[in-house]
Amino acid sequence: MKVTRLQLLSGAVLALAAGSIALTQPAKKVETPAADDPQAKMAAMMLECMMACAEAAKVGPEHERLAKAVGTWRGQVTTYMPMPGMEPMKHECVTTITSRMDGRFFECQTKGDMGDMGPFEGGGLVGYDNVGKQYQTVWFDCMGTGMAIGTGERSSDGSTMTWTLTYNCPVKKGPVQMKQIERITGPDTMVLEVVGPNPLTGEAFKMMEISYKREKAEASASGAN
């Protein structure tokens, strides 16, 4: 059976409406309908769908952990070169992390100057998928036209988040993986390390390290929460 564009749009509107209604309604017990009552069975299925949408949209403890990074961070950047003997580059950056959609997602914007390589600008999103039970992220910047997409894993003590991202390497002409390791070193300090394949040898090497400090005004507000 061919599905028309109108049918697809109608289905999307119905799903959004169901989710919106579910968010405003208290949880209800789904009654088991009589086997010979198709209308009651359909109503119970609809209610179950609405409750599932409400659960998927909840802001939970994982989102609250991500929210602790909201603010403006000034970073001291060290970029390592792929060839032995080359001195690393030193520069600075400013990263701003803001909450989106009532704390369901968090946007990251970074700007800096890479000396002879010129100005740098990048951005991304992070979040936690209640359905898939995993942290998710996407990153993009002015050094390419592709996006790095991946998932994150938080350490048991909550001090470290390790992101594993896949992107298309312009040298290898195909997908490769890199890791971003975020280490919380204090209430308003953190270190970000980026480890990925050396484009010349393919071996893993430390590509970058950024030591961050949150600006004082926002650090005070963060400590008050």
N, C-alpha and C positions, 0 to 999 in steps of 0.2 A: 504494500500500500504506500503510495507516495505521500510524504508529509510536506504540506505547504508551509511557506514562510509565516503565514498568519497563524497556523497551528503551533509552530515553534514559539512565536512571540506570545501567544496565549498561554502556552505552557510555562514560559518563563515568568510571565506576570502572575500566574496562579501560584508558582513556587515562591515568589517574592512576597506575595500577599499572605501566604500560609506562614512564612517565617516571621513576618511582621506581626501578625495576629498572635502567633505563639509566644513571641517575646513579651506581649502585654498580658498574657493569661497565666494564672497559677497552674502548676503541674496537676494533672488529673489522672486518675486511674482509668486505664483503658479497659472497658468492659468487654467481655467476650460475647459477640453477637450470636443470636440463634442461627443455626445452620440454614434454616429456611427463610431467613430475613436478609436478602441481599442488600437492601437499602441501609440497614443497621450495620452490616458488615463493611460497606463502603464508608460509612461515617466513621467507624472505628479506625479504619485504615487511614483516613484523612487526618484524624486526631493524632495518630501515631506518627505520621509524617511531620505534622506541625511541631510535635514535641521533639522530634529528632533535629529539626531545623533550629529550634530554640537552644538545644544543648550544643549544637555546632557553633552557635553565635556567641556563647557565653565568654566573658573575659575571666580567665582563671589565674591561678598562681603562676603559671609559666609566663603569661603576658605581664603580670605584675613584676616578675624578675627582669624582663626586658625593659620595662618602664623605668627601672632604676638608672638606666644609662641616658635618660633624656637630659639634654643640656648642650652647652657649647664647650667643646674640648680643644685645647691648643696642643699641637703635637710637634715633637722633635723627631724628624724622619731621618733614618739611615737607609739608603738604597745600596745594596751590594751588587757588584759587577760579576758577570758570568765567567770572566777570564781571570785566572790566578795572577796575583801581583797588582791588579788594578785597585786603586784606592776607592772606597765607598763614597757615595755622594751624600752630602748633608744638606738638609733644607727643613723648612717648617710648613705646617699645614693647620687649617682650622676645620674641625668636623662638628657639624650641628646635627643632633638627633632629636627628632620631634615625633610626638604621638599622632597617629592618624586613626580615624574611625573609632573614637571613644576607647582607645587603648588596645585595639585589635591588631594593629600593625604599627611599625615604627620606621620612619624615613630617615635615611642618613645622607648628608650632603657634605662633601669634602672639597676644599679648595686649597691650593698651595702653589709654590713656584719651584720648579725643578732645574733652576739654573739655565745651562745651555740648552736643555730640552724644552724650556719654556714653561708657561703656566699649566697647572694641572687642575682638572675638575672631574669629580666622580660622584656617583650617587647610587643608592640602593634601597631595598626594603627588607625588613626582617619580620618574622611573625611566628606564631605557634599554631599549627593545624590541629584542632581538637579531634577531628575525625581520623586523620592519619597518625596522630600522637607523635608529632615530630616538629622540631624547629625548622623553618624554611627561610631561604634568603635568595636574593638576586642582586647582582652588582653590575654596573656599567660605568665606563669613564671615557675621557677624550683620547685615550691611547689606542682605541679601536672602535669597531662598529658592532662587535658581538657582546653578548651578555654572559656572565658567569652565574650559574645556577647551582644551588646545593642545599644541603641540610646540615644541621648542627647538633652537637652532643655536649651536654653540660656535665662537668665532673660531679662526683658525689657530694663534694663539699661546696659546690656552687661557685667556686672561685675561678674556674676556667671553662671557656666555651670553645670547642673546636669545630670549625666549619670546614666541610669538604665540598669544594666547588669544582664543576666541570666547565671548561671553556675551550674554544677552538684556538689552538696555537698558530699564529701566522707563519712561524718557521716550519713546524711539523705538518701544517696544512690539515690538521685534524684535532679531535678532542684530546685534552690532557686534564689532569687533576692538579689542584693546588689546595693547600690547607691554610686557613687563617686561624691562629690561636690567640684568643683574647684572654689575658690574665688580669684579674682584679688585684691590684697591689695596695689599695687603700680606699677609703670612702669616696675620694674624688681623684684617684689616679688609676691608670691601667696601661698595659703594654700590649700592643698588637704585633704579632709576628706572622709573616707570610712566607710559606715554604712551598716551592714548586720545582718542576723539572728545569735543569739548566738547558737552555735552548741549543747550546753547542754540544753537550755531552749526553743529555737526557737524564743525568743523575740528579737526585734531589739536592737542593741547596737553599739556604736562607736568602730570600730575595729582598726582604725589607723588614725593618723593625721601626715601630712608632711608639714613643713614650708620650702618653697623654696626661694632661692635667685639666680638670674641669674649672671653668671660670668661677671666681669666688661667689658672686651673687647667686648663681644657680647652684653652687655647691652648698650654700647655706640653706636654700630652699629644699634641696634634696635631703639634707640631713634632718630637716624638720618633719619630713613625711614618715 
